[in-house]
């Protein structure tokens, strides 16, 4: 999980917000809350 970096090129068509996109991702992927939190907390090394 430490190698997974969340990113999206999804548009905001229809007024969807990032929080809504994240909720959809959580619903679709068979990951635990802890795994999803690990992904959410990952930051690309060049952004640190």
N, C-alpha and C positions, 0 to 999 in steps of 0.2 A: 504494500500500500504506500510505502514511502516514495515510490517512483511514479505514482499517479498524480497528475496535475489537472485539475478541472479547468476546462476552457470551453467556450462556446462561440460559435459564429452565428448563433440564432438571432434572427431579427426581432424587433419588438413590435412587429405588425399586430394590429388588433389591440394594442395597449398592454401586452403582457410585460410584466416586470421581471427583473432578475430573481426575486424571491419566488415568483410563480414558476419560473423555469426550474429553479432548484427543487421546489416541491414536486414538480413533475418528474424530475430525475430520480428523486428519492422513491417515488412511487413505482417507477419502472425497473429500477435495478434491484436485484436480490442481495443487497448488502445490509449489514447490521448498522445500527446507529453509530457505533464506534468506528466502523470502517468509513462511513460517510463523513464523520467528523474528521478523521485523519486526512481524507481527501480535501475537505474544506479548509483545513489548516495548512495544507502544503502551499508553499510559496516558491516560485521559480528562483533558483539561486541568484540570478542576475538582478532580481528585484529586492534582494535583502540589503 
